[in-house]
Amino acid sequence: MINLTITDALKKLKSREISAVELARAHIARIEKYGAELNAYITTTPERALADAAAADARYANGTARVMDGIPIGMKDLFATRGIRTTAASRMLENFVPEYESTISQKFIDAGTALLGKTNLDEFAMGTFSKTSYFGAPINPWQRTRKLTAGGSSGGSTSAVAAGLAMGATGTDTGGSIRFPASITGLVGVKPTYGLCSRWGCVAFASSLDTPGPIARTVNDAALMLSIMAGHDDKDSTSANVNITFDGELRPIFGTGKPVRIGIVKEFADTQISSDMKRIFDARIADMKSAGAEVVEISIPNILDALAAYYIIAPAEASSNLARYDGMRYGLRVDGSDLIDTYKKTRACGFGDEVKRRLVIGAAVLSSESYDVYFMQAARVRRLIADAFNSAFQKCDFIICPAGAGTALPLDSDLSPLEYYALDLFTVAMNLAGVPAVSVPAGLAENGLPLGVQVVAPRFADMEMLRMARHIEEFAGVDNRPTVIMGEKR
């Protein structure tokens, strides 16, 4: 059962070939076997999963089955779950148990899924390796002889799905936090159009950039999950009044008689990527040409400035969002000699080094002396990038680019903060522009590790984007079954 995709599992559940309880037990056993090694979960909920599965079986029996009834999933530990600890991987919220349910987690409850637990991440989603988690970093299951990063900030979700500790999982993408970890774990990771999926009940990092999205093994599974997550939410002021539909199958784009134009970003031509990434990227472009695509060069003049703009805007918004953690209403409290001393001690003890670093940067760029020089300049660059994407999509239907420079790095890589930030080079511009992007497995490097390619589309063309990603998935044919990844006999 571990090797089943969500789509295949639903067929077997509907035919009663397997039961939801059996499926849940198989994944719970998997967590018991590999959970400690991979550290993919912060909190596991086996009793909840079995109860959810039993309810799903009852609905299958009486003919009232829901869209994803009985599918066991992981929920990134940024999404509030009523009665279940929600930590944001921080000491600050180590013992926080919400009395409310996030919109996204509620949508999956309504769809009938079985909750296996809350997945690990970078603290408050700030990081690229998930190393900033207060609970320790999750591990990439593709290589067990040396610990490799599963990416960040959604590294726990990608580790869990890749290793078969969940059939799918939620993530959030602020600057690449779904796409980069998906790329290096051989998965499909979707950053939807900003506003398509509600942020209500999701612990905030940078509100104008944070984007919930699905992580799955196949494009079809990701499309199904996205169709559940998407939709207008009155509780989120940034939620778009747009709905998307998915009938269970992504129709081909090629062979329909309609021309397909693929854009290649001129400014990325001289960026450093591994020889494996170059080989695989060129191969997938050749595949699309052979299928009938017209490949055109497009320009996004300020795209290489996106990294600098992002690391001004995101910390600025983080410094505002995280001001609420003061020890007064919820979360950690460290008493001081007076109110101000309590604030200082609580925040000094509650936040990790990377969070503190970004809070300091954010406070600095929002100061009266720096606001116009840094924050407003970054906002102007953001507008230029968004306008450039709009112009580019007048010349092409999709943009194709790498999801990262290379394969997963060792978890103990000695990188400076700036070198970690540079890993987001290929992903941050899409968050600044608010356009959808998906990382899809595109091939294996010579060392056997996976590499992902991104498909980028105009705003709200998310399902069209996934149709194109489905072709890349078929061209590449990457075997990402959990038993293959973990080196087990099938």
C-alpha positions as CSV (number, residue, x, y, z in Angstrom):
1,M,0.0,0.0,0.0
2,I,2.9,2.3,0.6
3,N,3.7,2.6,-3.1
4,L,0.2,3.6,-4.1
5,T,-0.4,7.1,-5.4
6,I,-3.4,9.0,-4.0
7,T,-5.3,8.5,-7.2
8,D,-4.6,4.7,-7.2
9,A,-5.5,4.4,-3.5
10,L,-8.8,6.1,-4.1
11,K,-9.7,3.6,-6.8
12,K,-8.9,0.7,-4.5
13,L,-10.8,2.2,-1.6
14,K,-13.9,2.8,-3.8
15,S,-13.8,-0.8,-5.1
16,R,-13.3,-1.9,-1.4
17,E,-10.2,-3.7,-2.5
18,I,-8.5,-2.1,0.5
19,S,-9.9,-0.3,3.5
20,A,-9.0,3.1,4.8
21,V,-8.1,1.6,8.2
22,E,-5.6,-0.7,6.5
23,L,-4.2,2.2,4.6
24,A,-3.8,4.2,7.8
25,R,-2.2,1.4,9.7
26,A,0.3,0.8,6.9
27,H,1.4,4.5,7.1
28,I,1.4,4.5,10.9
29,A,3.7,1.4,10.9
30,R,5.9,3.2,8.4
31,I,6.2,6.2,10.8
32,E,7.0,3.8,13.7
33,K,9.7,2.2,11.5
34,Y,11.3,5.4,10.1
35,G,10.0,8.3,12.1
36,A,12.9,8.6,14.5
37,E,15.5,8.3,11.7
38,L,13.9,10.9,9.4
39,N,12.4,13.3,12.0
40,A,9.7,14.3,9.5
41,Y,7.0,14.8,12.2
42,I,6.9,17.0,15.2
43,T,3.7,15.5,16.5
44,T,2.1,12.3,15.3
45,T,-1.6,11.5,15.7
46,P,-2.1,7.8,15.1
47,E,-5.4,7.6,17.1
48,R,-6.8,10.5,15.1
49,A,-5.7,8.9,11.8
50,L,-7.4,5.6,12.7
51,A,-10.6,7.3,13.8
52,D,-10.7,9.4,10.6
53,A,-10.1,6.2,8.6
54,A,-12.8,4.3,10.3
55,A,-15.3,7.1,9.6
56,A,-14.1,7.0,5.9
57,D,-14.8,3.3,5.7
58,A,-18.3,3.8,7.0
59,R,-18.9,6.4,4.3
60,Y,-17.6,4.1,1.6
61,A,-20.0,1.4,3.0
62,N,-23.1,3.6,2.8
63,G,-22.2,5.4,-0.5
64,T,-21.4,8.8,0.9
65,A,-17.7,8.8,0.3
66,R,-15.9,12.2,0.0
67,V,-13.3,13.5,-2.4
68,M,-10.2,12.2,-0.6
69,D,-11.9,9.8,1.9
70,G,-9.4,7.7,3.8
71,I,-6.2,9.2,2.4
72,P,-3.6,9.6,5.1
73,I,-1.8,13.0,5.0
74,G,0.6,15.1,6.9
75,M,-0.1,18.7,7.9
76,K,2.7,21.2,8.0
77,D,3.0,22.4,11.6
78,L,2.2,26.0,10.6
79,F,-1.5,25.2,10.1
80,A,-3.6,25.4,13.3
81,T,-5.3,22.2,14.2
82,R,-8.0,22.2,16.9
83,G,-6.9,20.3,19.9
84,I,-3.6,19.3,18.4
85,R,-0.3,21.0,19.2
86,T,0.8,23.6,16.6
87,T,4.4,24.7,17.2
88,A,5.7,26.4,14.0
89,A,8.8,24.4,15.0
90,S,9.6,27.1,17.6
91,R,10.2,27.0,21.3
92,M,7.9,30.0,21.4
93,L,4.9,27.8,20.5
94,E,6.2,24.5,21.8
95,N,3.1,23.8,23.9
96,F,0.5,25.8,22.0
97,V,-2.8,23.9,21.4
98,P,-5.2,25.9,19.2
99,E,-8.9,26.0,19.9
100,Y,-9.7,26.6,16.2
101,E,-9.0,24.9,12.9
102,S,-7.2,26.6,9.9
103,T,-9.2,26.9,6.7
104,I,-6.8,24.5,4.9
105,S,-6.8,21.8,7.5
106,Q,-10.6,22.1,7.7
107,K,-10.9,21.6,4.0
108,F,-9.0,18.4,4.2
109,I,-11.2,17.2,7.2
110,D,-14.2,18.0,5.0
111,A,-12.6,16.0,2.2
112,G,-12.3,12.9,4.4
113,T,-8.5,12.6,4.9
114,A,-6.9,10.9,7.8
115,L,-4.5,13.1,9.7
116,L,-1.2,11.3,10.5
117,G,0.4,14.3,12.3
118,K,2.1,17.6,12.0
119,T,5.2,17.8,9.9
120,N,8.5,19.4,10.7
121,L,9.8,22.7,9.2
122,D,12.1,25.6,9.7
123,E,11.2,27.7,12.7
124,F,8.3,30.0,11.6
125,A,9.1,28.8,8.1
126,M,12.4,30.8,8.0
127,G,15.1,28.8,6.4
128,T,16.1,26.6,3.4
129,F,17.3,23.4,5.1
130,S,14.8,23.0,7.9
131,K,17.8,23.2,10.2
132,T,16.3,26.1,12.2
133,S,13.6,23.8,13.7
134,Y,13.6,23.8,17.4
135,F,12.9,20.0,17.1
136,G,15.9,19.2,14.9
137,A,16.1,18.9,11.1
138,P,14.1,16.4,9.0
139,I,16.2,14.1,6.8
140,N,16.1,13.5,3.1
141,P,15.2,9.8,2.6
142,W,16.9,9.5,-0.8
143,Q,20.4,9.0,0.8
144,R,20.8,7.1,4.1
145,T,24.6,6.8,4.2
146,R,25.0,10.5,4.8
147,K,22.3,12.9,6.1
148,L,21.1,15.2,3.4
149,T,18.7,18.1,3.7
150,A,15.1,17.5,2.8
151,G,14.9,21.2,2.0
152,G,13.1,24.0,3.8
153,S,10.9,25.2,5.1
154,S,8.6,22.4,4.2
155,G,11.3,19.8,4.7
156,G,9.2,17.6,7.1
157,S,6.4,17.4,4.6
158,T,8.7,16.4,1.7
159,S,10.6,13.9,3.9
160,A,7.3,12.3,5.0
161,V,5.8,12.0,1.5
162,A,9.1,10.8,-0.2
163,A,9.6,8.1,2.4
164,G,6.0,6.9,2.5
165,L,5.2,8.3,5.9
166,A,2.2,10.1,4.3
167,M,0.5,9.9,0.9
168,G,0.5,13.7,0.6
169,A,1.2,16.7,2.7
170,T,0.6,20.5,3.0
171,G,3.3,23.0,2.7
172,T,3.7,26.8,2.6
173,D,5.8,28.7,0.1
174,T,7.1,32.1,0.9
175,G,10.2,32.2,-1.3
176,G,10.5,28.6,-2.5
177,S,9.7,26.6,0.6
178,I,7.6,24.1,-1.2
179,R,9.3,24.0,-4.6
180,F,13.0,23.7,-3.4
181,P,12.4,20.8,-1.0
182,A,10.1,19.1,-3.5
183,S,12.9,19.4,-6.1
184,I,15.6,17.7,-4.0
185,T,13.2,14.9,-2.7
186,G,11.8,13.9,-6.1
187,L,8.3,15.2,-5.5
188,V,5.7,17.5,-7.0
189,G,5.5,20.8,-5.0
190,V,3.0,23.5,-6.0
191,K,3.1,27.1,-5.1
192,P,-0.4,28.3,-6.2
193,T,-1.3,31.8,-7.3
194,Y,-1.2,34.1,-4.3
195,G,-4.7,34.3,-2.9
196,L,-6.0,31.0,-4.4
197,C,-5.6,29.2,-1.1
198,S,-6.6,30.7,2.2
199,R,-3.9,31.7,4.8
200,W,-6.4,31.9,7.7
201,G,-5.2,29.9,10.6
202,C,-1.7,29.5,9.2
203,V,1.0,31.0,11.4
204,A,2.2,34.0,9.5
205,F,5.8,34.7,8.3
206,A,5.5,37.3,5.5
207,S,1.8,37.9,4.8
208,S,2.1,39.2,1.2
209,L,4.2,36.2,0.2
210,D,3.1,33.2,2.2
211,T,1.2,30.7,0.0
212,P,-0.2,27.4,1.1
213,G,0.2,24.5,-1.4
214,P,0.2,20.7,-1.8
215,I,3.1,18.3,-1.9
216,A,2.6,14.9,-3.5
217,R,4.3,12.2,-5.5
218,T,2.5,12.8,-8.8
219,V,1.2,15.8,-10.6
220,N,-2.3,14.3,-10.7
221,D,-2.2,13.8,-6.9
222,A,-1.1,17.4,-6.5
223,A,-3.9,18.7,-8.7
224,L,-6.4,16.8,-6.6
225,M,-5.1,18.3,-3.4
226,L,-4.9,21.8,-4.9
227,S,-8.6,21.5,-5.9
228,I,-9.5,20.8,-2.3
229,M,-7.3,23.6,-0.9
230,A,-8.4,26.3,-3.3
231,G,-11.3,28.6,-2.9
232,H,-12.5,31.9,-1.5
233,D,-12.4,32.4,2.2
234,D,-14.2,35.4,3.8
235,K,-11.9,35.1,6.8
236,D,-8.8,35.9,4.7
237,S,-8.8,39.4,3.3
238,T,-6.3,38.4,0.6
239,S,-8.3,35.5,-0.6
240,A,-9.2,35.7,-4.2
241,N,-12.8,35.1,-5.4
242,V,-11.6,32.4,-7.8
243,N,-12.4,28.7,-7.9
244,I,-10.7,26.0,-9.8
245,T,-12.1,22.7,-11.0
246,F,-10.5,19.3,-11.4
247,D,-12.4,16.3,-12.7
248,G,-9.7,13.7,-11.7
249,E,-7.5,13.8,-14.8
250,L,-5.2,16.4,-16.3
251,R,-5.8,16.6,-20.1
252,P,-2.8,16.7,-22.4
253,I,-1.7,20.1,-23.7
254,F,0.3,18.8,-26.7
255,G,-1.5,17.3,-29.6
256,T,-4.6,19.4,-29.3
257,G,-3.9,21.6,-32.4
258,K,-3.3,24.7,-30.2
259,P,0.3,26.0,-30.3
260,V,2.2,25.9,-27.0
261,R,4.9,28.5,-26.4
262,I,7.6,27.8,-23.7
263,G,9.6,30.7,-22.4
264,I,13.2,30.4,-21.3
265,V,14.4,33.3,-19.0
266,K,17.3,35.0,-20.7
267,E,18.7,36.4,-17.4
268,F,19.1,32.9,-16.0
269,A,21.5,31.9,-18.8
270,D,24.6,32.8,-16.9
271,T,23.6,31.6,-13.5
272,Q,25.6,28.8,-12.0
273,I,23.9,25.4,-12.0
274,S,25.3,21.9,-11.7
275,S,26.2,20.0,-14.9
276,D,23.5,17.5,-13.9
277,M,20.8,20.2,-13.8
278,K,21.9,21.6,-17.1
279,R,21.8,18.2,-18.7
280,I,18.4,17.4,-17.4
281,F,17.0,20.8,-18.1
282,D,18.2,20.7,-21.7
283,A,16.7,17.2,-22.1
284,R,13.3,18.2,-20.9
285,I,13.3,21.3,-23.2
286,A,14.2,19.0,-26.1
287,D,11.3,16.7,-25.1
288,M,8.9,19.6,-25.3
289,K,10.2,20.7,-28.6
290,S,9.8,17.2,-30.0
291,A,6.2,17.2,-28.7
292,G,5.5,20.4,-30.7
293,A,6.3,23.2,-28.3
294,E,7.8,26.5,-29.6
295,V,10.6,27.6,-27.3
296,V,11.1,31.4,-27.1
297,E,13.5,33.5,-25.1
298,I,11.9,35.9,-22.7
299,S,13.3,38.6,-20.5
300,I,12.5,39.5,-16.9
301,P,15.1,42.2,-16.5
302,N,15.0,42.5,-12.7
303,I,14.7,38.8,-11.8
304,L,18.3,38.6,-10.5
305,D,17.4,41.4,-8.1
306,A,14.5,39.4,-6.7
307,L,16.6,37.8,-4.1
308,A,17.7,41.1,-2.6
309,A,14.2,42.5,-2.7
310,Y,12.8,39.4,-1.1
311,Y,15.3,39.5,1.8
312,I,14.1,43.0,2.6
313,I,10.4,42.6,2.2
314,A,10.1,39.2,3.9
315,P,12.0,40.1,7.1
316,A,10.1,43.4,7.3
317,E,6.8,41.6,7.3
318,A,8.1,39.0,9.7
319,S,9.2,41.6,12.2
320,S,5.6,42.9,12.2
321,N,3.9,39.5,12.3
322,L,6.1,38.1,15.1
323,A,5.7,41.2,17.3
324,R,2.6,39.3,18.8
325,Y,4.8,36.8,20.5
326,D,5.5,38.7,23.7
327,G,4.6,36.2,26.5
328,M,1.3,37.9,27.3
329,R,-1.5,36.0,25.7
330,Y,-0.2,32.6,24.5
331,G,3.1,30.8,23.9
332,L,6.2,30.9,26.0
333,R,6.5,33.3,28.8
334,V,9.7,34.1,30.7
335,D,9.1,36.5,33.6
336,G,11.3,39.5,34.0
337,S,11.6,42.3,36.5
338,D,9.0,44.3,34.7
339,L,6.9,44.3,31.6
340,I,9.7,45.3,29.2
341,D,12.1,42.9,30.8
342,T,9.5,40.1,30.4
343,Y,9.2,41.0,26.7
344,K,12.9,40.9,26.2
345,K,13.5,37.6,28.1
346,T,10.5,35.8,26.4
347,R,11.6,36.7,22.9
348,A,15.3,36.1,23.6
349,C,14.5,32.5,24.9
350,G,11.6,31.8,22.5
351,F,13.2,32.6,19.1
352,G,16.1,30.8,17.4
353,D,19.1,32.5,15.8
354,E,17.7,32.7,12.3
355,V,14.4,34.1,13.4
356,K,16.2,36.7,15.5
357,R,18.4,37.6,12.5
358,R,15.4,38.2,10.3
359,L,13.6,40.2,13.0
360,V,16.6,42.5,13.4
361,I,16.9,43.0,9.6
362,G,13.1,43.6,9.3
363,A,13.1,46.2,12.1
364,A,16.1,47.9,10.6
365,V,14.6,48.3,7.1
366,L,11.3,49.6,8.5
367,S,13.0,52.2,10.6
368,S,12.4,55.9,9.6
369,E,16.0,56.2,8.5
370,S,15.9,53.2,6.2
371,Y,12.3,52.8,5.1
372,D,12.6,54.8,1.8
373,V,16.1,53.6,1.0
374,Y,15.5,49.9,1.5
375,F,11.8,48.9,1.9
376,M,10.3,51.2,-0.7
377,Q,13.1,50.4,-3.2
378,A,12.4,46.7,-2.7
379,A,8.7,47.3,-3.2
380,R,9.5,49.1,-6.5
381,V,11.7,46.2,-7.7
382,R,8.8,43.9,-6.8
383,R,6.4,45.8,-9.0
384,L,8.9,45.8,-11.9
385,I,9.3,42.0,-11.6
386,A,5.5,41.5,-11.5
387,D,5.1,43.7,-14.6
388,A,7.9,41.8,-16.3
389,F,6.1,38.5,-15.7
390,N,2.9,40.0,-17.2
391,S,4.8,41.1,-20.3
392,A,6.6,37.8,-20.6
393,F,3.3,35.9,-20.7
394,Q,2.3,37.9,-23.7
395,K,5.0,36.1,-25.6
396,C,4.7,32.6,-24.0
397,D,2.2,30.4,-22.3
398,F,4.5,28.9,-19.7
399,I,8.0,29.7,-18.3
400,I,10.4,26.7,-17.7
401,C,13.4,27.1,-15.4
402,P,15.3,25.1,-12.8
403,A,13.8,24.7,-9.3
404,G,17.3,24.8,-7.8
405,A,21.0,24.8,-8.8
406,G,21.6,21.1,-8.0
407,T,20.8,18.1,-5.8
408,A,20.3,18.0,-2.0
409,L,23.3,19.1,0.0
410,P,24.6,17.5,3.2
411,L,22.7,18.6,6.2
412,D,26.0,19.6,7.8
413,S,27.1,21.9,4.9
414,D,29.0,24.8,6.3
415,L,27.2,27.7,4.5
416,S,27.0,31.3,5.6
417,P,23.5,32.9,6.0
418,L,24.0,34.6,2.6
419,E,24.9,31.3,0.9
420,Y,21.7,29.8,2.3
421,Y,19.7,32.7,1.0
422,A,21.2,32.3,-2.4
423,L,19.7,28.9,-2.7
424,D,16.3,30.7,-3.3
425,L,17.6,32.4,-6.5
426,F,15.3,30.4,-8.9
427,T,12.1,30.6,-6.7
428,V,11.7,33.9,-5.0
429,A,10.6,36.0,-8.0
430,M,7.4,34.0,-8.4
431,N,6.4,34.8,-4.8
432,L,7.1,38.5,-5.4
433,A,5.0,38.4,-8.6
434,G,2.2,36.2,-7.1
435,V,2.3,33.8,-10.1
436,P,1.8,30.1,-9.7
437,A,4.8,27.7,-10.1
438,V,5.3,24.0,-9.6
439,S,8.5,21.9,-9.2
440,V,8.2,18.5,-10.9
441,P,10.7,15.7,-10.9
442,A,12.7,16.1,-14.1
443,G,15.5,13.4,-13.8
444,L,18.2,11.9,-11.6
445,A,21.7,13.2,-11.3
446,E,24.7,10.9,-11.7
447,N,24.8,10.4,-7.9
448,G,21.2,9.1,-8.1
449,L,19.6,12.1,-6.4
450,P,16.6,13.8,-8.0
451,L,16.4,17.2,-9.6
452,G,13.3,19.3,-10.3
453,V,12.3,21.7,-13.0
454,Q,9.8,24.5,-12.5
455,V,6.8,25.3,-14.6
456,V,5.5,28.9,-14.1
457,A,2.2,30.2,-15.5
458,P,0.1,33.4,-15.5
459,R,-2.0,34.1,-12.4
460,F,-4.8,31.7,-11.8
461,A,-3.7,29.4,-14.6
462,D,-2.8,26.8,-12.0
463,M,-4.4,23.9,-13.6
464,E,-3.1,24.7,-17.0
465,M,0.4,24.8,-15.4
466,L,-0.2,21.3,-13.9
467,R,-1.2,20.0,-17.3
468,M,2.2,21.1,-18.6
469,A,4.0,19.7,-15.5
470,R,2.3,16.3,-16.2
471,H,4.1,16.2,-19.6
472,I,7.5,16.8,-17.9
473,E,6.7,14.1,-15.4
474,E,6.0,11.6,-18.2
475,F,9.1,12.7,-20.2
476,A,11.3,12.2,-17.1
477,G,9.8,9.0,-15.7
478,V,11.5,9.4,-12.3
479,D,10.7,6.4,-10.0
480,N,9.9,8.1,-6.7
481,R,8.1,5.2,-5.0
482,P,8.9,5.1,-1.3
483,T,10.3,1.6,-1.3
484,V,12.7,2.5,-4.1
485,I,13.8,5.6,-2.2
486,M,14.4,3.7,1.1
487,G,16.1,0.9,-0.7
488,E,13.6,-1.8,0.3
489,K,12.6,-4.9,-1.7
490,R,9.3,-4.4,-3.4
